[in-house]
Amino acid sequence: MRGGWIPCFSRPFNDWEVEVVERLLLTLQGKKLVAGLEDKVLWNASKNGIFFVKSLYNTLDSSCAVLFPWSIIWSSCVPTKVGFFAWEVSWGKVLTQDQLKRRGWILANRCFLCCDEEKTINHILVHCPKTRILWDLVFSLFGVNWVLPLTVRDTLLGWSASFVDKKHGKTWRTALLCLFWTVWKERNRIVFDNEVLSIQRMKNSFVCNLFS
């Protein structure tokens, strides 16, 4: 058939190859060869058919987009070390006990703050009853009622300055990372310095960091 495809294969297919060949034939279906034109390679992601790195980046960016709270984490209002900690937390890279257990460590997994629930980063920073005291403090400071999401990343994604007036928007955006950092530092005092949990110290540290 003029301009059509009549594929000839040099050997019979193995069972595992049949599906691949079917996909190939479906790809070729409806595509015709134009006689008299020289063969050339076209890049379908650009209008003129020419490859540009930017077009590849845009293609990958749109097809593999992952929601990430970059505007909250990489804020000029937040110290770099706090931003990096929030980045690690959002990707689940902080070495909590549940992460160490997945790597083969044999540990009794419990929260160092409340001494009850299994210690995950979502529990420590969002759902722990001791951490909730700081959450209540934040919401009372700004006069906000908010239901906390299940995960740290969802909390970061949902932390919008639209909850408060323009005057307090900057402080509101900073408060979230300040809370995470304060809780984590208190946790480290308990784990590495053998100190006892102090809610008042945690509150004072949070307020000082937020308004310093």
Secondary structure as a PSIPRED ss2 file (coil, helix, strand):
# PSIPRED VFORMAT (PSIPRED V4.0)

   1 M C   1.000  0.000  0.000
   2 R C   1.000  0.000  0.000
   3 G C   1.000  0.000  0.000
   4 G C   1.000  0.000  0.000
   5 W C   1.000  0.000  0.000
   6 I C   1.000  0.000  0.000
   7 P C   1.000  0.000  0.000
   8 C C   1.000  0.000  0.000
   9 F C   1.000  0.000  0.000
  10 S C   1.000  0.000  0.000
  11 R C   1.000  0.000  0.000
  12 P C   1.000  0.000  0.000
  13 F C   1.000  0.000  0.000
  14 N C   1.000  0.000  0.000
  15 D H   0.000  1.000  0.000
  16 W H   0.000  1.000  0.000
  17 E H   0.000  1.000  0.000
  18 V H   0.000  1.000  0.000
  19 E H   0.000  1.000  0.000
  20 V H   0.000  1.000  0.000
  21 V H   0.000  1.000  0.000
  22 E H   0.000  1.000  0.000
  23 R H   0.000  1.000  0.000
  24 L H   0.000  1.000  0.000
  25 L H   0.000  1.000  0.000
  26 L H   0.000  1.000  0.000
  27 T H   0.000  1.000  0.000
  28 L H   0.000  1.000  0.000
  29 Q C   1.000  0.000  0.000
  30 G C   1.000  0.000  0.000
  31 K C   1.000  0.000  0.000
  32 K C   1.000  0.000  0.000
  33 L C   1.000  0.000  0.000
  34 V C   1.000  0.000  0.000
  35 A C   1.000  0.000  0.000
  36 G C   1.000  0.000  0.000
  37 L C   1.000  0.000  0.000
  38 E C   1.000  0.000  0.000
  39 D C   1.000  0.000  0.000
  40 K C   1.000  0.000  0.000
  41 V C   1.000  0.000  0.000
  42 L C   1.000  0.000  0.000
  43 W C   1.000  0.000  0.000
  44 N C   1.000  0.000  0.000
  45 A C   1.000  0.000  0.000
  46 S C   1.000  0.000  0.000
  47 K C   1.000  0.000  0.000
  48 N C   1.000  0.000  0.000
  49 G C   1.000  0.000  0.000
  50 I C   1.000  0.000  0.000
  51 F C   1.000  0.000  0.000
  52 F C   1.000  0.000  0.000
  53 V H   0.000  1.000  0.000
  54 K H   0.000  1.000  0.000
  55 S H   0.000  1.000  0.000
  56 L H   0.000  1.000  0.000
  57 Y H   0.000  1.000  0.000
  58 N H   0.000  1.000  0.000
  59 T H   0.000  1.000  0.000
  60 L H   0.000  1.000  0.000
  61 D H   0.000  1.000  0.000
  62 S H   0.000  1.000  0.000
  63 S H   0.000  1.000  0.000
  64 C C   1.000  0.000  0.000
  65 A C   1.000  0.000  0.000
  66 V C   1.000  0.000  0.000
  67 L C   1.000  0.000  0.000
  68 F C   1.000  0.000  0.000
  69 P C   1.000  0.000  0.000
  70 W H   0.000  1.000  0.000
  71 S H   0.000  1.000  0.000
  72 I H   0.000  1.000  0.000
  73 I H   0.000  1.000  0.000
  74 W C   1.000  0.000  0.000
  75 S C   1.000  0.000  0.000
  76 S C   1.000  0.000  0.000
  77 C C   1.000  0.000  0.000
  78 V C   1.000  0.000  0.000
  79 P C   1.000  0.000  0.000
  80 T H   0.000  1.000  0.000
  81 K H   0.000  1.000  0.000
  82 V H   0.000  1.000  0.000
  83 G H   0.000  1.000  0.000
  84 F H   0.000  1.000  0.000
  85 F H   0.000  1.000  0.000
  86 A H   0.000  1.000  0.000
  87 W H   0.000  1.000  0.000
  88 E H   0.000  1.000  0.000
  89 V H   0.000  1.000  0.000
  90 S H   0.000  1.000  0.000
  91 W C   1.000  0.000  0.000
  92 G C   1.000  0.000  0.000
  93 K C   1.000  0.000  0.000
  94 V C   1.000  0.000  0.000
  95 L C   1.000  0.000  0.000
  96 T C   1.000  0.000  0.000
  97 Q H   0.000  1.000  0.000
  98 D H   0.000  1.000  0.000
  99 Q H   0.000  1.000  0.000
 100 L H   0.000  1.000  0.000
 101 K H   0.000  1.000  0.000
 102 R H   0.000  1.000  0.000
 103 R C   1.000  0.000  0.000
 104 G C   1.000  0.000  0.000
 105 W C   1.000  0.000  0.000
 106 I C   1.000  0.000  0.000
 107 L C   1.000  0.000  0.000
 108 A C   1.000  0.000  0.000
 109 N C   1.000  0.000  0.000
 110 R C   1.000  0.000  0.000
 111 C C   1.000  0.000  0.000
 112 F C   1.000  0.000  0.000
 113 L C   1.000  0.000  0.000
 114 C C   1.000  0.000  0.000
 115 C C   1.000  0.000  0.000
 116 D C   1.000  0.000  0.000
 117 E C   1.000  0.000  0.000
 118 E C   1.000  0.000  0.000
 119 K C   1.000  0.000  0.000
 120 T C   1.000  0.000  0.000
 121 I H   0.000  1.000  0.000
 122 N H   0.000  1.000  0.000
 123 H H   0.000  1.000  0.000
 124 I H   0.000  1.000  0.000
 125 L H   0.000  1.000  0.000
 126 V H   0.000  1.000  0.000
 127 H H   0.000  1.000  0.000
 128 C C   1.000  0.000  0.000
 129 P H   0.000  1.000  0.000
 130 K H   0.000  1.000  0.000
 131 T H   0.000  1.000  0.000
 132 R H   0.000  1.000  0.000
 133 I H   0.000  1.000  0.000
 134 L H   0.000  1.000  0.000
 135 W H   0.000  1.000  0.000
 136 D H   0.000  1.000  0.000
 137 L H   0.000  1.000  0.000
 138 V H   0.000  1.000  0.000
 139 F H   0.000  1.000  0.000
 140 S H   0.000  1.000  0.000
 141 L H   0.000  1.000  0.000
 142 F H   0.000  1.000  0.000
 143 G C   1.000  0.000  0.000
 144 V C   1.000  0.000  0.000
 145 N C   1.000  0.000  0.000
 146 W C   1.000  0.000  0.000
 147 V C   1.000  0.000  0.000
 148 L C   1.000  0.000  0.000
 149 P C   1.000  0.000  0.000
 150 L C   1.000  0.000  0.000
 151 T C   1.000  0.000  0.000
 152 V H   0.000  1.000  0.000
 153 R H   0.000  1.000  0.000
 154 D H   0.000  1.000  0.000
 155 T H   0.000  1.000  0.000
 156 L H   0.000  1.000  0.000
 157 L H   0.000  1.000  0.000
 158 G H   0.000  1.000  0.000
 159 W C   1.000  0.000  0.000
 160 S C   1.000  0.000  0.000
 161 A H   0.000  1.000  0.000
 162 S H   0.000  1.000  0.000
 163 F H   0.000  1.000  0.000
 164 V C   1.000  0.000  0.000
 165 D C   1.000  0.000  0.000
 166 K H   0.000  1.000  0.000
 167 K H   0.000  1.000  0.000
 168 H H   0.000  1.000  0.000
 169 G H   0.000  1.000  0.000
 170 K H   0.000  1.000  0.000
 171 T H   0.000  1.000  0.000
 172 W H   0.000  1.000  0.000
 173 R H   0.000  1.000  0.000
 174 T H   0.000  1.000  0.000
 175 A H   0.000  1.000  0.000
 176 L H   0.000  1.000  0.000
 177 L H   0.000  1.000  0.000
 178 C H   0.000  1.000  0.000
 179 L H   0.000  1.000  0.000
 180 F H   0.000  1.000  0.000
 181 W H   0.000  1.000  0.000
 182 T H   0.000  1.000  0.000
 183 V H   0.000  1.000  0.000
 184 W H   0.000  1.000  0.000
 185 K H   0.000  1.000  0.000
 186 E H   0.000  1.000  0.000
 187 R H   0.000  1.000  0.000
 188 N H   0.000  1.000  0.000
 189 R H   0.000  1.000  0.000
 190 I H   0.000  1.000  0.000
 191 V H   0.000  1.000  0.000
 192 F H   0.000  1.000  0.000
 193 D C   1.000  0.000  0.000
 194 N C   1.000  0.000  0.000
 195 E C   1.000  0.000  0.000
 196 V C   1.000  0.000  0.000
 197 L C   1.000  0.000  0.000
 198 S C   1.000  0.000  0.000
 199 I H   0.000  1.000  0.000
 200 Q H   0.000  1.000  0.000
 201 R H   0.000  1.000  0.000
 202 M H   0.000  1.000  0.000
 203 K H   0.000  1.000  0.000
 204 N H   0.000  1.000  0.000
 205 S H   0.000  1.000  0.000
 206 F H   0.000  1.000  0.000
 207 V H   0.000  1.000  0.000
 208 C H   0.000  1.000  0.000
 209 N H   0.000  1.000  0.000
 210 L H   0.000  1.000  0.000
 211 F H   0.000  1.000  0.000
 212 S C   1.000  0.000  0.000
